[in-house]
């Protein structure tokens, strides 16, 4: 989603942030995963095949931006001053040159080959069980719901799936994002990603359903039973909701 800019949004403050604080080198080092051209056997084309997209002021959207090093990324961001930056997949070829490859007629020349496994948790997903706030509004009473979600999902990703390199970040609006960065996670197919998402699914219906949670069967799945025993039970005893 394109973020709604506040009435007092000041583009000059954003320029100052990019000029003084933005961690360009750290970001490139992260999404390169050691393929920085400085180590024997690394893939020097890796970072250049990573897609970045920028949302500029007035909702101008630029896709398929690519950079070969942190300096190129820094120069482009400082020049364009995006209000939002998205990190996309790693493609088979440089996404900025996709049109040249498309002329070959081979549909497989330009295709995504890697991307992190990402979970997006919004506080608005809990609107049917929280009474203090709704939508993007968050307070000290309802924020622990997000904390519990992080604890449950992080534990399952590590213990049940064996992932180790997991990054949790505040989304900047109404929730958190989870980036699973293990090599095996980045190479998952769409079907495998869907299967992992289904593993965490405990409800049926949609936002129009009066009741979303549906724990069917005579016994809880071990994942749910463990989550309740190790995390939820203690929280429910202390929560202001119950």
C-alpha positions as CSV (number, residue, x, y, z in Angstrom):
1,X,0.0,0.0,0.0
2,X,1.1,3.5,-0.7
3,X,1.5,5.4,2.6
4,X,-0.8,8.3,3.2
5,X,1.3,11.4,3.8
6,X,0.6,13.4,6.9
7,X,-0.5,17.1,6.3
8,X,2.7,18.3,7.8
9,X,4.9,16.0,5.7
10,X,8.1,17.9,4.8
11,X,10.1,16.6,1.9
12,X,13.1,18.5,3.1
13,X,13.2,16.4,6.3
14,X,13.2,13.3,4.1
15,X,16.1,14.6,2.1
16,X,18.0,15.3,5.4
17,X,17.3,11.7,6.5
18,X,18.6,10.3,3.3
19,X,21.6,12.6,3.4
20,X,22.6,12.0,7.0
21,X,21.0,8.8,8.4
22,X,19.9,6.3,5.8
23,X,22.1,3.1,6.1
24,X,22.9,2.6,2.4
25,X,25.9,0.3,2.9
26,X,24.2,-1.8,5.6
27,X,21.1,-2.3,3.4
28,X,23.2,-3.4,0.4
29,X,25.4,-5.7,2.5
30,X,22.2,-7.3,3.9
31,X,20.5,-8.0,0.6
32,X,23.7,-9.1,-1.1
33,X,24.2,-12.0,1.4
34,X,28.0,-12.1,0.9
35,X,27.9,-11.6,-2.8
36,X,29.7,-8.3,-2.6
37,X,32.5,-9.1,-5.1
38,X,35.1,-9.2,-2.3
39,X,35.1,-12.9,-1.6
40,X,36.2,-15.8,-3.8
41,X,33.3,-17.7,-5.4
42,X,30.7,-14.9,-4.8
43,X,28.2,-14.0,-7.4
44,X,29.2,-10.5,-8.4
45,X,26.0,-10.0,-10.5
46,X,23.8,-10.8,-7.5
47,X,23.0,-7.3,-6.2
48,X,22.6,-6.0,-9.7
49,X,19.8,-8.5,-10.3
50,X,17.9,-7.3,-7.2
51,X,14.8,-5.2,-7.9
52,X,14.1,-2.0,-5.9
53,X,11.0,0.1,-6.4
54,X,10.4,3.7,-5.4
55,X,7.2,5.5,-4.6
56,X,7.8,9.2,-5.2
57,X,5.8,12.2,-4.0
58,X,2.3,12.4,-5.6
59,X,2.2,8.5,-5.8
60,X,4.6,8.2,-8.7
61,X,5.7,4.5,-8.8
62,X,9.0,3.4,-10.2
63,X,9.6,-0.3,-10.6
64,X,12.6,-2.4,-11.7
65,X,15.3,-0.1,-10.3
66,X,18.6,-1.9,-10.0
67,X,22.0,-1.0,-8.6
68,X,25.4,-2.6,-8.6
69,X,26.7,-1.2,-5.3
70,X,25.7,1.0,-2.4
71,X,27.0,4.2,-4.0
72,X,24.7,3.8,-7.0
73,X,21.7,3.1,-4.6
74,X,22.6,6.2,-2.5
75,X,22.9,8.5,-5.5
76,X,19.6,7.4,-6.9
77,X,17.7,7.7,-3.6
78,X,19.2,11.1,-2.9
79,X,18.2,12.3,-6.4
80,X,14.7,10.9,-6.4
81,X,13.9,11.2,-2.7
82,X,11.3,8.4,-2.6
83,X,8.7,8.4,0.2
84,X,8.7,4.6,0.1
85,X,11.2,2.0,-0.9
86,X,10.4,-1.6,-1.6
87,X,12.9,-4.4,-1.9
88,X,11.9,-6.9,-4.6
89,X,13.2,-10.3,-5.8
90,X,16.5,-11.3,-7.3
91,X,15.9,-12.0,-11.0
92,X,17.8,-14.1,-13.5
93,X,19.0,-10.9,-15.2
94,X,19.3,-7.2,-14.4
95,X,15.7,-6.0,-14.0
96,X,16.6,-2.5,-15.4
97,X,17.5,-4.3,-18.7
98,X,14.5,-6.6,-18.8
99,X,13.2,-5.1,-22.1
100,X,16.4,-6.0,-23.9
101,X,16.1,-9.6,-22.8
102,X,12.4,-9.7,-23.6
103,X,13.2,-9.2,-27.3
104,X,14.7,-12.6,-27.4
105,X,11.3,-14.2,-27.2
106,X,12.2,-16.5,-24.3
107,X,9.8,-16.0,-21.4
108,X,12.2,-17.6,-19.0
109,X,15.1,-15.2,-19.6
110,X,13.6,-12.6,-17.1
111,X,12.1,-14.4,-14.1
112,X,12.5,-14.1,-10.3
113,X,14.8,-16.7,-8.7
114,X,15.0,-15.6,-5.1
115,X,13.1,-13.5,-2.6
116,X,12.8,-13.5,1.2
117,X,9.9,-15.2,2.9
118,X,7.9,-12.3,4.3
119,X,5.0,-12.1,6.7
120,X,3.0,-8.9,7.1
121,X,1.0,-8.6,10.3
122,X,-1.3,-5.6,10.7
123,X,-3.0,-4.5,13.9
124,X,-6.2,-4.1,11.9
125,X,-6.3,-7.9,11.6
126,X,-7.3,-8.0,15.3
127,X,-10.2,-5.6,14.9
128,X,-12.7,-8.4,15.7
129,X,-11.1,-9.1,19.1
130,X,-9.9,-5.7,20.3
131,X,-12.2,-3.1,21.7
132,X,-9.8,-0.2,22.5
133,X,-8.9,0.8,18.9
134,X,-9.6,-0.1,15.3
135,X,-7.9,0.3,11.9
136,X,-4.4,1.7,12.1
137,X,-4.8,3.1,15.6
138,X,-2.7,1.4,18.2
139,X,-2.5,1.9,22.0
140,X,-0.6,0.3,24.9
141,X,-3.5,-2.0,25.6
142,X,-3.8,-3.6,22.1
143,X,-0.1,-3.6,21.1
144,X,0.7,-6.7,23.2
145,X,-1.4,-8.6,20.6
146,X,1.3,-7.9,18.1
147,X,4.0,-8.9,20.5
148,X,2.3,-12.3,21.0
149,X,2.0,-12.8,17.3
150,X,5.7,-12.2,16.9
151,X,6.6,-14.7,19.7
152,X,4.3,-17.4,18.3
153,X,5.4,-17.1,14.6
154,X,9.1,-16.6,15.4
155,X,9.2,-19.7,17.6
156,X,7.4,-21.8,14.9
157,X,9.7,-20.6,12.2
158,X,12.8,-21.6,14.2
159,X,11.6,-24.8,15.9
160,X,9.2,-26.2,13.3
161,X,10.9,-25.1,10.0
162,X,14.5,-24.7,11.1
163,X,14.9,-21.1,9.9
164,X,17.6,-19.1,11.7
165,X,18.0,-15.7,10.0
166,X,14.8,-13.9,10.9
167,X,14.4,-10.1,11.0
168,X,11.3,-8.4,12.6
169,X,10.8,-4.8,11.8
170,X,8.1,-2.2,12.5
171,X,6.1,-1.6,9.3
172,X,6.0,2.1,9.9
173,X,2.2,2.2,10.1
174,X,0.1,-0.4,11.9
175,X,2.0,-3.6,12.4
176,X,5.2,-5.5,11.8
177,X,7.0,-7.3,9.0
178,X,8.9,-10.6,9.3
179,X,11.7,-11.2,6.9
180,X,13.0,-14.8,6.8
181,X,16.4,-14.5,5.1
182,X,17.8,-18.1,5.1
183,X,19.1,-19.3,1.7
184,X,16.5,-22.1,1.7
185,X,13.7,-19.6,2.5
186,X,14.7,-17.3,-0.3
187,X,14.6,-20.2,-2.8
188,X,11.1,-21.4,-1.8
189,X,8.5,-21.8,-4.6
190,X,5.1,-20.1,-4.5
191,X,3.5,-23.4,-3.5
192,X,5.9,-24.0,-0.7
193,X,5.4,-20.4,0.6
194,X,1.7,-21.0,0.5
195,X,2.1,-24.2,2.5
196,X,4.0,-22.4,5.2
197,X,1.4,-19.7,5.4
198,X,-1.4,-22.3,5.7
199,X,0.5,-23.9,8.6
200,X,-0.2,-20.7,10.6
201,X,-3.8,-20.3,9.5
202,X,-6.3,-20.8,12.3
203,X,-9.3,-19.1,10.9
204,X,-11.8,-19.4,8.0
205,X,-13.7,-16.6,6.3
206,X,-12.7,-13.0,5.5
207,X,-13.0,-9.5,6.9
208,X,-16.8,-9.7,6.5
209,X,-17.2,-12.8,8.7
210,X,-18.5,-12.2,12.2
211,X,-16.4,-15.1,13.5
212,X,-13.0,-15.7,12.0
213,X,-11.4,-18.3,14.3
214,X,-12.2,-21.9,13.6
215,X,-10.3,-24.6,15.5
216,X,-11.8,-27.7,14.1
217,X,-11.1,-31.3,15.3
218,X,-11.0,-33.2,18.6
219,X,-7.5,-32.0,19.4
220,X,-5.4,-28.9,18.7
221,X,-2.5,-29.2,16.3
222,X,0.7,-29.5,18.3
223,X,1.8,-26.0,17.0
224,X,-1.4,-24.4,18.4
225,X,-1.2,-26.4,21.7
226,X,2.4,-25.4,22.2
227,X,1.7,-21.8,21.4
228,X,-1.1,-21.7,23.9
229,X,0.9,-23.4,26.7
230,X,4.1,-21.4,26.2
231,X,2.9,-18.0,25.1
232,X,-0.9,-17.3,25.0
233,X,-1.9,-18.8,28.4
234,X,0.4,-16.5,30.4
235,X,-0.6,-13.5,28.3
236,X,-4.4,-14.1,28.6
237,X,-4.1,-14.1,32.4
238,X,-2.5,-10.7,32.4
239,X,-4.4,-9.1,29.5
240,X,-6.8,-6.3,30.0
241,X,-9.0,-7.9,27.3
242,X,-10.0,-10.9,29.5
